[in-house]
Amino acid sequence: MRSRLAPLVSRLGEGAPPIRSGLGGARESVVSFSLLHHALYEIERATDERDAQRLRDAFAVARASEDFLDADGAFFLAFGAGSCRRTDDERFGSTVYSVSTQALAADDHRLGELVGQATEAVIRSGYERYLVYGLGIVVLCERSERGGTAFSYSLGAFPYTVFTDWADDAIILGECLVHEGAHSWLNAALAAAGERLPPEPLAYSPWKETERPAYGLIHAGLAFSILTSYFRFSATSELASDETRRYCEIREDVERRRVTLAREGLERALSCLKSEEIAEVIVSEMANAMDASAVVGA
């Protein structure tokens, strides 16, 4: 594999190859699949707690998931955390917000408009493929008053779902969407390809400032390569305020340096992959990130 990486990396500025639906599931089923996992979680909790009403609600959400099997239009479903069911599940290190019938019936135009603007920011950058194939549900949690990036996370029990803080800034919310969408797509792609990566630490990660195994290196390499290009494009976007432009310029420079510093370790991590297709996607994104003249959305 390493012998094939050099010519791939040398193709600077050509853009990432298209993501094929065979890696990560068909686009039509992503929303339905994600929603069904919320229903399954609720069924489990309702059964454990012997809560008949919660169980009925969970089955209603499961039936609603069928409506999105062949849905066109929206890339994903977005919900405010306040309309979801909150569970402080000790099995997870983060709060669970599961979709309920109340959430499906809610209509928050304010949040919907913000999500639409954030989606537009990602589309303009040229990275909508990670929303199409990486996101099914977005739960908007706490409104962030601080500057800079918002906090976001995902949970293994909820594939294609991202939980994120939000601010009234489309580009910063778009950063969270494309970041988590990239992680979600990669997890699905690795599973679809039957990859089994070695768990031992392999190389230094400038993001964690420690040695990390191939899985962590590959995830960081893809996500932060994409963000580097996203920041580069967004720094000149008409959607950006002066403050956001400056934020994007700083983040683009920092992340490009980190991707470049991590290159050798990332190549070693990629040599552990069996799938040349996944490796090609990651290497192409790395190439765009390291090429300061490459603007994906242009």
Backbone as CSV, one residue per row, in Angstrom:
resi,resn,N_x,N_y,N_z,CA_x,CA_y,CA_z,C_x,C_y,C_z
1,MET,0.822,-1.202,0.000,0.000,0.000,0.000,0.863,1.262,0.000
2,ARG,1.942,1.270,0.804,2.745,2.483,0.893,3.326,2.856,-0.461
3,SER,3.643,1.882,-1.296,4.211,2.181,-2.607,3.211,2.892,-3.505
4,ARG,1.925,2.745,-3.218,0.895,3.391,-4.038,0.504,4.766,-3.512
5,LEU,0.954,5.118,-2.290,0.525,6.374,-1.688,1.215,7.583,-2.307
6,ALA,2.493,7.445,-2.645,3.229,8.598,-3.173,2.570,9.206,-4.412
7,PRO,2.224,8.410,-5.444,1.570,9.021,-6.602,0.194,9.596,-6.269
8,LEU,-0.495,9.016,-5.288,-1.790,9.570,-4.900,-1.605,10.934,-4.255
9,VAL,-0.651,11.031,-3.325,-0.405,12.284,-2.636,0.082,13.363,-3.606
10,SER,0.772,12.951,-4.648,1.319,13.923,-5.591,0.253,14.587,-6.444
11,ARG,-0.982,14.022,-6.443,-2.036,14.587,-7.284,-2.734,15.724,-6.559
12,LEU,-1.982,16.781,-6.272,-2.511,17.900,-5.505,-3.557,18.655,-6.315
13,GLY,-4.611,19.047,-5.616,-5.594,19.919,-6.242,-6.609,19.233,-7.114
14,GLU,-6.571,17.910,-7.261,-7.521,17.237,-8.131,-8.854,16.978,-7.444
15,GLY,-8.902,17.148,-6.133,-10.144,16.904,-5.402,-10.306,15.445,-5.053
16,ALA,-11.145,15.192,-4.063,-11.366,13.818,-3.626,-12.241,13.080,-4.615
17,PRO,-12.026,11.778,-4.753,-12.890,10.994,-5.631,-14.287,10.935,-5.042
18,PRO,-15.286,10.684,-5.874,-16.654,10.620,-5.349,-16.813,9.463,-4.382
19,ILE,-17.634,9.682,-3.351,-17.935,8.612,-2.409,-19.019,7.747,-3.016
20,ARG,-18.773,6.459,-3.098,-19.745,5.549,-3.685,-20.667,5.005,-2.611
21,SER,-21.918,4.804,-2.962,-22.907,4.395,-1.967,-22.603,3.021,-1.374
22,GLY,-21.786,2.215,-2.044,-21.450,0.906,-1.513,-20.641,0.976,-0.235
23,LEU,-19.964,2.107,-0.002,-19.210,2.296,1.227,-20.018,3.204,2.139
24,GLY,-20.730,2.610,3.074,-21.460,3.414,4.038,-22.953,3.374,3.842
25,GLY,-23.458,2.601,2.905,-24.898,2.466,2.752,-25.462,3.396,1.703
26,ALA,-26.608,3.041,1.171,-27.259,3.855,0.160,-27.777,5.137,0.771
27,ARG,-27.718,6.223,0.042,-28.121,7.519,0.529,-29.567,7.516,1.012
28,GLU,-30.478,6.788,0.308,-31.893,6.826,0.645,-32.178,6.270,2.032
29,SER,-31.324,5.361,2.510,-31.617,4.674,3.766,-30.939,5.303,4.970
30,VAL,-30.070,6.294,4.788,-29.296,6.835,5.899,-30.200,7.449,6.963
31,VAL,-31.149,8.302,6.559,-32.041,8.944,7.528,-32.902,7.904,8.229
32,SER,-33.490,7.000,7.464,-34.339,5.962,8.042,-33.553,5.075,8.999
33,PHE,-32.363,4.683,8.603,-31.510,3.827,9.418,-31.172,4.508,10.742
34,SER,-30.850,5.794,10.668,-30.512,6.557,11.862,-31.709,6.682,12.788
35,LEU,-32.860,7.015,12.219,-34.073,7.171,13.019,-34.477,5.852,13.683
36,LEU,-34.293,4.756,12.970,-34.638,3.446,13.523,-33.787,3.121,14.749
37,HIS,-32.531,3.531,14.769,-31.681,3.287,15.931,-32.143,4.093,17.137
38,HIS,-32.710,5.276,16.898,-33.284,6.032,18.011,-34.479,5.271,18.579
39,ALA,-35.297,4.701,17.702,-36.456,3.925,18.146,-36.008,2.680,18.921
40,LEU,-34.970,2.011,18.440,-34.476,0.814,19.116,-33.955,1.139,20.519
41,TYR,-33.272,2.278,20.632,-32.789,2.697,21.944,-33.959,2.938,22.893
42,GLU,-34.994,3.626,22.383,-36.166,3.903,23.207,-36.903,2.622,23.600
43,ILE,-36.973,1.665,22.695,-37.601,0.378,23.009,-36.850,-0.321,24.138
44,GLU,-35.524,-0.307,24.062,-34.709,-0.922,25.104,-34.946,-0.252,26.454
45,ARG,-34.908,1.083,26.478,-35.099,1.799,27.729,-36.507,1.588,28.291
46,ALA,-37.511,1.658,27.416,-38.892,1.484,27.858,-39.122,0.088,28.425
47,THR,-38.490,-0.905,27.806,-38.622,-2.275,28.290,-37.972,-2.436,29.656
48,ASP,-36.766,-1.883,29.822,-36.068,-1.967,31.103,-36.860,-1.277,32.211
49,GLU,-37.501,-0.152,31.860,-38.219,0.639,32.853,-39.695,0.254,32.964
50,ARG,-40.129,-0.676,32.115,-41.534,-1.095,32.070,-42.469,0.113,31.892
51,ASP,-42.070,0.964,30.972,-42.818,2.191,30.685,-43.622,1.975,29.402
52,ALA,-44.902,1.679,29.553,-45.737,1.338,28.390,-45.892,2.506,27.436
53,GLN,-46.037,3.725,27.959,-46.221,4.887,27.094,-44.958,5.163,26.275
54,ARG,-43.802,5.038,26.930,-42.536,5.232,26.215,-42.363,4.171,25.135
55,LEU,-42.816,2.962,25.415,-42.715,1.882,24.436,-43.614,2.160,23.227
56,ARG,-44.844,2.611,23.491,-45.746,2.941,22.376,-45.156,4.057,21.523
57,ASP,-44.571,5.040,22.184,-43.958,6.156,21.467,-42.792,5.670,20.609
58,ALA,-41.998,4.739,21.158,-40.850,4.213,20.421,-41.291,3.481,19.158
59,PHE,-42.361,2.691,19.262,-42.853,1.988,18.083,-43.400,2.964,17.045
60,ALA,-43.954,4.084,17.496,-44.436,5.100,16.561,-43.269,5.720,15.793
61,VAL,-42.150,5.947,16.483,-40.950,6.469,15.817,-40.419,5.446,14.817
62,ALA,-40.430,4.163,15.201,-39.980,3.111,14.289,-40.834,3.081,13.024
63,ARG,-42.149,3.205,13.179,-43.021,3.228,11.996,-42.750,4.464,11.148
64,ALA,-42.465,5.591,11.798,-42.192,6.828,11.060,-40.921,6.724,10.227
65,SER,-39.989,5.868,10.667,-38.727,5.727,9.924,-38.965,5.224,8.508
66,GLU,-40.053,4.495,8.288,-40.360,3.984,6.955,-40.630,5.112,5.958
67,ASP,-41.088,6.252,6.471,-41.409,7.372,5.587,-40.172,7.950,4.917
68,PHE,-38.992,7.656,5.449,-37.759,8.250,4.937,-36.915,7.269,4.127
69,LEU,-37.439,6.070,3.892,-36.676,5.086,3.120,-36.376,5.569,1.714
70,ASP,-37.339,6.229,1.092,-37.166,6.704,-0.282,-37.256,8.222,-0.359
71,ALA,-36.940,8.887,0.770,-37.085,10.347,0.805,-36.023,11.033,-0.048
72,ASP,-36.435,12.093,-0.696,-35.524,12.947,-1.450,-35.559,14.338,-0.826
73,GLY,-34.592,15.155,-1.178,-34.609,16.535,-0.707,-33.623,16.744,0.422
74,ALA,-34.096,16.778,1.675,-33.238,17.085,2.812,-32.131,16.043,2.966
75,PHE,-30.935,16.516,3.290,-29.812,15.612,3.520,-29.989,14.827,4.814
76,PHE,-30.579,15.472,5.826,-30.696,14.864,7.149,-31.852,15.539,7.883
77,LEU,-32.228,14.970,9.040,-33.247,15.562,9.891,-32.563,16.290,11.047
78,ALA,-33.050,17.475,11.392,-32.477,18.259,12.489,-33.539,18.486,13.557
79,PHE,-33.146,18.308,14.818,-34.058,18.478,15.950,-33.389,19.307,17.033
80,GLY,-34.169,20.107,17.734,-33.687,20.764,18.935,-33.686,19.768,20.077
81,ALA,-32.667,19.810,20.926,-32.572,18.853,22.029,-33.781,18.949,22.955
82,GLY,-34.368,20.139,23.058,-35.512,20.330,23.936,-36.729,19.529,23.544
83,SER,-36.844,19.170,22.272,-37.981,18.370,21.823,-37.690,16.872,21.865
84,CYS,-36.426,16.505,22.136,-36.043,15.093,22.206,-36.149,14.593,23.649
85,ARG,-36.053,13.290,23.825,-36.068,12.705,25.168,-34.633,12.618,25.677
86,ARG,-34.386,13.262,26.812,-33.038,13.268,27.391,-32.870,12.090,28.346
87,THR,-31.742,11.377,28.201,-31.425,10.271,29.097,-29.958,10.381,29.510
88,ASP,-29.702,10.386,30.808,-28.330,10.362,31.320,-27.946,8.900,31.517
89,ASP,-27.550,8.280,30.407,-27.250,6.853,30.380,-25.808,6.632,30.832
90,GLU,-25.632,5.888,31.917,-24.302,5.682,32.482,-23.367,4.917,31.559
91,ARG,-23.916,4.278,30.524,-23.060,3.542,29.581,-22.306,4.473,28.646
92,PHE,-22.772,5.704,28.552,-22.146,6.666,27.660,-21.539,7.801,28.470
93,GLY,-20.506,8.395,27.917,-19.888,9.531,28.593,-20.563,10.845,28.280
94,SER,-21.564,10.822,27.427,-22.266,12.037,27.025,-23.770,11.803,27.102
95,THR,-24.522,12.877,27.210,-25.975,12.794,27.315,-26.587,12.271,26.021
96,VAL,-27.615,11.432,26.171,-28.352,10.911,25.023,-29.602,11.754,24.817
97,TYR,-29.793,12.238,23.608,-31.029,12.905,23.209,-31.645,12.053,22.099
98,SER,-32.686,11.311,22.428,-33.282,10.415,21.443,-34.544,11.036,20.858
99,VAL,-34.781,10.748,19.593,-35.913,11.316,18.876,-37.203,10.635,19.339
100,SER,-38.172,11.443,19.703,-39.481,10.966,20.133,-40.537,11.466,19.150
101,THR,-41.790,11.067,19.351,-42.860,11.594,18.501,-43.013,13.093,18.705
102,GLN,-42.712,13.576,19.899,-42.745,15.020,20.146,-41.729,15.738,19.263
103,ALA,-40.538,15.155,19.153,-39.506,15.748,18.299,-39.930,15.730,16.835
104,LEU,-40.544,14.630,16.400,-40.984,14.539,15.009,-42.065,15.561,14.699
105,ALA,-42.869,15.927,15.711,-43.958,16.879,15.496,-43.513,18.326,15.663
106,ALA,-42.353,18.559,16.285,-41.888,19.918,16.547,-41.510,20.624,15.249
107,ASP,-41.664,21.932,15.249,-41.336,22.724,14.063,-40.699,24.037,14.521
108,ASP,-39.386,24.022,14.697,-38.652,25.202,15.139,-38.050,25.892,13.924
109,HIS,-38.752,26.909,13.434,-38.314,27.580,12.208,-36.952,28.251,12.381
110,ARG,-36.687,28.754,13.595,-35.425,29.450,13.825,-34.254,28.508,13.647
111,LEU,-34.324,27.349,14.306,-33.241,26.383,14.167,-33.192,25.819,12.758
112,GLY,-34.359,25.611,12.171,-34.392,25.092,10.807,-33.703,26.013,9.822
113,GLU,-33.894,27.311,10.000,-33.239,28.283,9.118,-31.730,28.257,9.303
114,LEU,-31.267,28.157,10.565,-29.835,28.108,10.830,-29.205,26.861,10.231
115,VAL,-29.863,25.721,10.399,-29.345,24.475,9.825,-29.288,24.576,8.304
116,GLY,-30.300,25.190,7.716,-30.295,25.375,6.267,-29.123,26.220,5.806
117,GLN,-28.807,27.276,6.546,-27.666,28.126,6.199,-26.344,27.378,6.377
118,ALA,-26.249,26.587,7.442,-25.033,25.804,7.658,-24.847,24.772,6.552
119,THR,-25.942,24.144,6.152,-25.878,23.183,5.051,-25.416,23.867,3.779
120,GLU,-25.920,25.079,3.541,-25.508,25.844,2.357,-24.016,26.155,2.407
121,ALA,-23.501,26.476,3.600,-22.066,26.746,3.738,-21.237,25.524,3.359
122,VAL,-21.686,24.347,3.775,-20.968,23.114,3.439,-21.078,22.826,1.950
123,ILE,-22.261,23.012,1.368,-22.451,22.777,-0.067,-21.522,23.680,-0.872
124,ARG,-21.443,24.937,-0.501,-20.583,25.877,-1.229,-19.116,25.478,-1.156
125,SER,-18.725,24.865,-0.037,-17.325,24.449,0.110,-17.008,23.209,-0.727
126,GLY,-18.046,22.530,-1.213,-17.839,21.343,-2.033,-17.836,20.044,-1.252
127,TYR,-18.246,20.086,0.022,-18.178,18.888,0.861,-19.536,18.342,1.249
128,GLU,-20.549,18.586,0.431,-21.879,18.072,0.751,-21.932,16.554,0.763
129,ARG,-20.976,15.882,0.115,-20.994,14.418,0.080,-20.920,13.817,1.481
130,TYR,-20.278,14.542,2.419,-20.189,13.998,3.774,-21.455,14.253,4.581
131,LEU,-22.311,15.135,4.098,-23.640,15.274,4.685,-24.577,14.228,4.095
132,VAL,-24.468,14.026,2.801,-25.346,13.074,2.111,-25.126,11.660,2.627
133,TYR,-23.865,11.249,2.768,-23.553,9.872,3.128,-23.113,9.700,4.583
134,GLY,-23.033,10.799,5.336,-22.538,10.703,6.703,-23.509,11.100,7.785
135,LEU,-24.577,11.816,7.434,-25.512,12.297,8.450,-26.925,11.822,8.173
136,GLY,-27.600,11.383,9.242,-29.017,11.065,9.158,-29.830,11.972,10.053
137,ILE,-29.299,12.222,11.266,-29.979,13.052,12.256,-28.965,13.985,12.919
138,VAL,-29.360,15.241,13.102,-28.566,16.221,13.843,-29.418,16.719,15.004
139,VAL,-28.882,16.617,16.222,-29.568,17.128,17.410,-28.805,18.361,17.890
140,LEU,-29.476,19.503,17.891,-28.866,20.758,18.329,-29.076,20.896,19.831
141,CYS,-27.978,20.876,20.585,-28.040,20.825,22.050,-28.019,22.226,22.657
142,GLU,-26.926,22.596,23.289,-26.853,23.883,23.972,-26.429,24.989,23.016
143,ARG,-27.051,26.147,23.189,-26.626,27.299,22.405,-25.308,27.799,22.967
144,SER,-24.324,27.973,22.106,-22.984,28.345,22.524,-22.815,29.856,22.483
145,GLU,-22.389,30.430,23.608,-22.147,31.866,23.684,-20.674,32.198,23.415
146,ARG,-19.834,31.183,23.499,-18.400,31.436,23.360,-18.014,31.544,21.887
147,GLY,-16.885,32.173,21.656,-16.395,32.256,20.293,-15.719,30.967,19.882
148,GLY,-15.433,30.850,18.599,-14.751,29.666,18.094,-15.684,28.508,17.872
149,THR,-15.091,27.332,17.804,-15.851,26.150,17.426,-16.806,25.691,18.517
150,ALA,-17.883,25.040,18.116,-18.856,24.492,19.054,-18.497,23.037,19.366
151,PHE,-18.973,22.546,20.499,-18.700,21.168,20.918,-19.692,20.220,20.253
152,SER,-19.188,19.135,19.693,-20.064,18.151,19.051,-19.555,16.757,19.380
153,TYR,-20.443,15.767,19.295,-20.050,14.391,19.568,-21.015,13.429,18.892
154,SER,-20.606,12.174,18.837,-21.468,11.111,18.321,-21.326,9.908,19.246
155,LEU,-22.281,8.990,19.168,-22.296,7.804,20.018,-22.446,6.560,19.148
156,GLY,-21.720,5.506,19.495,-21.737,4.302,18.679,-23.119,3.689,18.522
157,ALA,-23.990,3.870,19.508,-25.327,3.280,19.452,-26.263,4.042,18.506
158,PHE,-25.809,5.194,18.009,-26.642,6.037,17.157,-25.905,6.362,15.856
159,PRO,-25.769,5.388,14.956,-25.053,5.654,13.700,-25.729,6.758,12.895
160,TYR,-24.905,7.583,12.258,-25.347,8.691,11.413,-26.044,9.800,12.201
161,THR,-25.877,9.835,13.540,-26.434,10.923,14.354,-25.301,11.747,14.930
162,VAL,-25.443,13.082,14.903,-24.488,13.969,15.537,-25.230,14.838,16.537
163,PHE,-24.630,14.969,17.736,-25.132,15.852,18.779,-24.178,17.042,18.843
164,THR,-24.687,18.242,18.729,-23.794,19.385,18.665,-24.368,20.612,19.343
165,ASP,-23.480,21.390,19.994,-23.856,22.724,20.420,-24.034,23.585,19.173
166,TRP,-24.638,24.732,19.344,-24.852,25.571,18.170,-24.705,27.043,18.521
167,ALA,-24.300,27.794,17.529,-24.181,29.240,17.643,-24.846,29.845,16.415
168,ASP,-25.156,31.112,16.502,-25.798,31.786,15.374,-24.769,32.126,14.297
169,ASP,-24.075,31.125,13.845,-23.059,31.293,12.811,-23.093,30.063,11.924
170,ALA,-23.530,30.245,10.701,-23.731,29.124,9.790,-22.429,28.381,9.497
171,ILE,-21.330,29.097,9.389,-20.065,28.456,9.027,-19.536,27.604,10.177
172,ILE,-19.671,28.076,11.419,-19.217,27.281,12.559,-20.091,26.051,12.744
173,LEU,-21.402,26.194,12.573,-22.258,25.009,12.636,-21.947,24.074,11.472
174,GLY,-21.678,24.635,10.289,-21.284,23.817,9.142,-20.015,23.041,9.409
175,GLU,-19.082,23.642,10.164,-17.855,22.941,10.563,-18.193,21.685,11.353
176,CYS,-19.111,21.801,12.309,-19.509,20.635,13.109,-20.158,19.565,12.236
177,LEU,-21.018,20.001,11.313,-21.731,19.052,10.464,-20.774,18.260,9.580
178,VAL,-19.864,18.953,8.918,-18.972,18.254,7.993,-17.935,17.433,8.760
179,HIS,-17.513,17.910,9.927,-16.555,17.170,10.761,-17.159,15.841,11.206
180,GLU,-18.338,15.906,11.822,-18.967,14.681,12.307,-19.469,13.812,11.158
181,GLY,-19.899,14.433,10.061,-20.312,13.656,8.894,-19.166,12.841,8.326
182,ALA,-17.965,13.414,8.335,-16.785,12.691,7.845,-16.477,11.485,8.736
183,HIS,-16.522,11.687,10.059,-16.292,10.568,10.982,-17.340,9.473,10.771
184,SER,-18.596,9.889,10.641,-19.694,8.928,10.480,-19.535,8.142,9.191
185,TRP,-19.223,8.847,8.089,-19.024,8.143,6.820,-17.871,7.157,6.920
186,LEU,-16.770,7.573,7.537,-15.598,6.703,7.610,-15.897,5.460,8.447
187,ASN,-16.594,5.625,9.555,-16.967,4.451,10.354,-17.787,3.460,9.533
188,ALA,-18.763,3.993,8.786,-19.607,3.124,7.967,-18.792,2.478,6.845
189,ALA,-17.883,3.235,6.257,-17.061,2.710,5.164,-16.136,1.609,5.661
190,LEU,-15.502,1.818,6.821,-14.611,0.800,7.392,-15.374,-0.481,7.710
191,ALA,-16.603,-0.318,8.223,-17.426,-1.489,8.524,-17.836,-2.208,7.252
192,ALA,-18.226,-1.436,6.221,-18.659,-2.038,4.960,-17.525,-2.788,4.288
193,ALA,-16.292,-2.295,4.461,-15.130,-2.933,3.837,-14.554,-4.064,4.695
194,GLY,-15.122,-4.272,5.889,-14.637,-5.335,6.760,-13.249,-5.086,7.297
195,GLU,-12.908,-3.823,7.509,-11.571,-3.494,7.994,-11.414,-3.857,9.470
196,ARG,-10.268,-4.411,9.805,-9.914,-4.719,11.187,-8.524,-4.137,11.432
197,LEU,-8.479,-2.953,12.021,-7.213,-2.247,12.189,-6.535,-2.642,13.496
198,PRO,-5.209,-2.723,13.501,-4.488,-3.112,14.718,-4.680,-2.078,15.822
199,PRO,-4.884,-2.524,17.072,-5.186,-1.590,18.159,-3.969,-0.902,18.772
200,GLU,-2.770,-1.384,18.436,-1.576,-0.837,19.080,-1.264,0.568,18.571
201,PRO,-0.709,1.451,19.437,-0.257,2.770,18.985,0.731,2.629,17.834
202,LEU,0.568,3.473,16.827,1.352,3.316,15.606,2.243,4.516,15.320
203,ALA,1.716,5.729,15.529,2.469,6.927,15.183,1.924,8.124,15.968
204,TYR,2.692,9.197,15.953,2.354,10.407,16.708,1.221,11.175,16.030
205,SER,0.266,11.627,16.844,-0.833,12.456,16.355,-0.653,13.879,16.868
206,PRO,-0.496,14.848,15.991,-0.354,16.240,16.453,-1.649,16.803,17.030
207,TRP,-2.764,16.150,16.783,-4.034,16.612,17.341,-4.185,16.165,18.796
208,LYS,-3.762,14.955,19.116,-3.842,14.449,20.481,-2.519,14.587,21.233
209,GLU,-1.452,14.910,20.495,-0.109,15.060,21.058,0.341,13.795,21.798
210,THR,0.051,12.669,21.180,0.463,11.379,21.716,0.456,10.341,20.607
211,GLU,1.011,9.177,20.855,0.980,8.087,19.891,-0.437,7.524,19.810
212,ARG,-0.906,7.277,18.588,-2.258,6.754,18.420,-2.256,5.562,17.466
213,PRO,-3.243,4.664,17.589,-3.350,3.540,16.656,-3.838,4.000,15.288
214,ALA,-3.816,3.072,14.343,-4.169,3.402,12.958,-5.577,3.996,12.859
215,TYR,-6.516,3.428,13.607,-7.911,3.907,13.547,-8.012,5.392,13.884
216,GLY,-7.411,5.814,14.990,-7.467,7.213,15.384,-6.740,8.124,14.417
217,LEU,-5.601,7.663,13.905,-4.841,8.465,12.952,-5.624,8.677,11.661
218,ILE,-6.242,7.614,11.166,-7.000,7.707,9.920,-8.203,8.625,10.094
219,HIS,-8.903,8.492,11.214,-10.052,9.362,11.462,-9.630,10.827,11.536
220,ALA,-8.568,11.095,12.284,-8.100,12.479,12.404,-7.602,13.000,11.061
221,GLY,-6.873,12.162,10.337,-6.353,12.592,9.037,-7.447,12.991,8.079
222,LEU,-8.506,12.185,8.007,-9.609,12.522,7.105,-10.351,13.765,7.580
223,ALA,-10.786,13.765,8.847,-11.624,14.857,9.342,-10.909,16.199,9.278
224,PHE,-9.668,16.253,9.693,-8.984,17.537,9.740,-8.424,17.952,8.384
225,SER,-8.216,17.010,7.494,-7.897,17.392,6.109,-9.095,18.090,5.482
226,ILE,-10.274,17.519,5.676,-11.501,18.122,5.157,-11.715,19.502,5.772
227,LEU,-11.530,19.611,7.090,-11.738,20.902,7.746,-10.742,21.945,7.257
228,THR,-9.517,21.543,6.986,-8.530,22.487,6.457,-9.045,23.128,5.173
229,SER,-9.537,22.305,4.258,-10.061,22.826,2.996,-11.348,23.612,3.209
230,TYR,-12.186,23.160,4.148,-13.429,23.875,4.460,-13.119,25.273,4.994
231,PHE,-12.155,25.377,5.912,-11.777,26.680,6.451,-11.182,27.573,5.367
232,ARG,-10.377,26.983,4.493,-9.746,27.756,3.423,-10.802,28.397,2.532
233,PHE,-11.797,27.624,2.154,-12.865,28.157,1.315,-13.723,29.156,2.088
234,SER,-14.081,28.820,3.322,-15.009,29.652,4.094,-14.411,30.993,4.475
235,ALA,-13.086,31.088,4.529,-12.438,32.358,4.860,-12.750,33.438,3.837
236,THR,-13.139,33.050,2.639,-13.475,34.023,1.592,-14.951,33.989,1.239
237,SER,-15.741,33.254,2.018,-17.160,33.120,1.719,-17.932,34.383,2.097
238,GLU,-18.923,34.706,1.305,-19.770,35.866,1.617,-20.660,35.597,2.821
239,LEU,-20.750,34.342,3.245,-21.535,33.997,4.425,-20.787,34.317,5.714
240,ALA,-19.482,34.592,5.633,-18.648,34.769,6.822,-18.589,36.221,7.259
241,SER,-18.719,36.443,8.571,-18.475,37.760,9.153,-16.967,37.979,9.228
242,ASP,-16.549,39.189,9.563,-15.115,39.467,9.688,-14.489,38.590,10.767
243,GLU,-15.203,38.416,11.879,-14.688,37.580,12.968,-14.559,36.127,12.529
244,THR,-15.553,35.639,11.805,-15.519,34.247,11.348,-14.430,34.045,10.305
245,ARG,-14.227,35.031,9.430,-13.144,34.934,8.436,-11.793,34.770,9.130
246,ARG,-11.575,35.564,10.165,-10.306,35.484,10.879,-10.158,34.127,11.546
247,TYR,-11.224,33.647,12.151,-11.226,32.315,12.770,-10.859,31.256,11.736
248,CYS,-11.460,31.321,10.554,-11.193,30.334,9.501,-9.755,30.408,9.018
249,GLU,-9.233,31.614,8.892,-7.841,31.772,8.447,-6.875,31.132,9.442
250,ILE,-7.114,31.359,10.730,-6.244,30.789,11.757,-6.349,29.274,11.778
251,ARG,-7.592,28.759,11.756,-7.782,27.311,11.795,-7.227,26.633,10.552
252,GLU,-7.380,27.249,9.399,-6.836,26.653,8.162,-5.325,26.500,8.267
253,ASP,-4.657,27.525,8.769,-3.198,27.479,8.887,-2.767,26.421,9.902
254,VAL,-3.435,26.391,11.049,-3.079,25.428,12.099,-3.292,23.995,11.626
255,GLU,-4.464,23.719,11.030,-4.772,22.347,10.636,-3.930,21.887,9.450
256,ARG,-3.614,22.797,8.528,-2.751,22.413,7.402,-1.374,21.999,7.915
257,ARG,-0.845,22.734,8.889,0.452,22.389,9.468,0.389,21.033,10.168
258,ARG,-0.712,20.768,10.863,-0.853,19.491,11.558,-0.964,18.323,10.586
259,VAL,-1.740,18.507,9.520,-1.855,17.441,8.520,-0.487,17.151,7.904
260,THR,0.261,18.217,7.602,1.591,18.043,7.020,2.520,17.326,7.998
261,LEU,2.458,17.715,9.271,3.289,17.085,10.297,2.923,15.613,10.481
262,ALA,1.646,15.298,10.307,1.167,13.923,10.530,1.302,13.042,9.302
263,ARG,1.774,13.583,8.197,1.746,12.860,6.923,2.406,11.484,7.003
264,GLU,3.611,11.403,7.539,4.320,10.117,7.569,3.550,9.100,8.405
265,GLY,3.052,9.530,9.566,2.282,8.626,10.403,0.984,8.197,9.741
266,LEU,0.353,9.124,9.009,-0.884,8.802,8.311,-0.633,7.788,7.196
267,GLU,0.490,7.923,6.514,0.830,6.950,5.471,1.020,5.558,6.078
268,ARG,1.647,5.504,7.246,1.818,4.206,7.922,0.461,3.633,8.323
269,ALA,-0.430,4.506,8.789,-1.765,4.042,9.180,-2.541,3.542,7.966
270,LEU,-2.440,4.244,6.859,-3.157,3.848,5.646,-2.644,2.522,5.095
271,SER,-1.387,2.200,5.382,-0.837,0.929,4.911,-1.514,-0.256,5.598
272,CYS,-2.250,0.022,6.679,-2.968,-1.041,7.395,-4.320,-1.339,6.757
273,LEU,-4.781,-0.482,5.860,-6.081,-0.681,5.222,-6.006,-1.713,4.109
274,LYS,-7.072,-2.488,3.986,-7.213,-3.388,2.844,-7.863,-2.675,1.664
275,SER,-8.745,-1.717,1.945,-9.527,-1.048,0.911,-8.738,0.088,0.260
276,GLU,-8.401,-0.089,-1.014,-7.724,0.974,-1.742,-8.652,2.166,-1.954
277,GLU,-9.941,1.904,-2.064,-10.903,2.990,-2.300,-10.958,3.947,-1.112
278,ILE,-11.003,3.395,0.096,-11.012,4.253,1.276,-9.702,5.026,1.366
279,ALA,-8.588,4.349,1.130,-7.286,5.006,1.183,-7.214,6.144,0.172
280,GLU,-7.784,5.933,-1.019,-7.736,6.969,-2.053,-8.510,8.207,-1.641
281,VAL,-9.666,8.023,-1.018,-10.445,9.168,-0.536,-9.633,9.962,0.480
282,ILE,-9.027,9.277,1.453,-8.291,9.958,2.515,-7.050,10.656,1.967
283,VAL,-6.321,9.983,1.108,-5.104,10.572,0.556,-5.427,11.805,-0.279
284,SER,-6.519,11.770,-1.029,-6.903,12.920,-1.839,-7.293,14.110,-0.968
285,GLU,-7.982,13.828,0.130,-8.330,14.919,1.048,-7.069,15.485,1.707
286,MET,-6.115,14.618,2.053,-4.843,15.088,2.601,-4.112,15.974,1.604
287,ALA,-4.125,15.570,0.347,-3.435,16.342,-0.685,-4.035,17.736,-0.813
288,ASN,-5.357,17.822,-0.809,-6.013,19.128,-0.872,-5.666,19.987,0.336
289,ALA,-5.602,19.356,1.506,-5.306,20.106,2.730,-3.902,20.683,2.705
290,MET,-2.938,19.900,2.242,-1.548,20.354,2.255,-1.236,21.343,1.149
291,ASP,-2.087,21.411,0.126,-1.884,22.345,-0.974,-2.635,23.636,-0.655
292,ALA,-1.927,24.658,-0.219,-2.562,25.906,0.207,-3.275,26.620,-0.923
293,SER,-3.032,26.223,-2.168,-3.687,26.884,-3.298,-4.962,26.174,-3.732
294,ALA,-5.232,24.995,-3.168,-6.398,24.218,-3.571,-7.640,24.707,-2.854
295,VAL,-8.676,25.067,-3.616,-9.942,25.504,-3.045,-11.018,24.577,-3.581
296,VAL,-11.482,23.659,-2.732,-12.378,22.600,-3.181,-13.653,23.145,-3.759
297,GLY,-14.256,24.149,-3.117,-15.563,24.622,-3.558,-15.536,25.547,-4.748
298,ALA,-14.347,25.915,-5.219,-14.265,26.867,-6.327,-14.715,26.252,-7.633
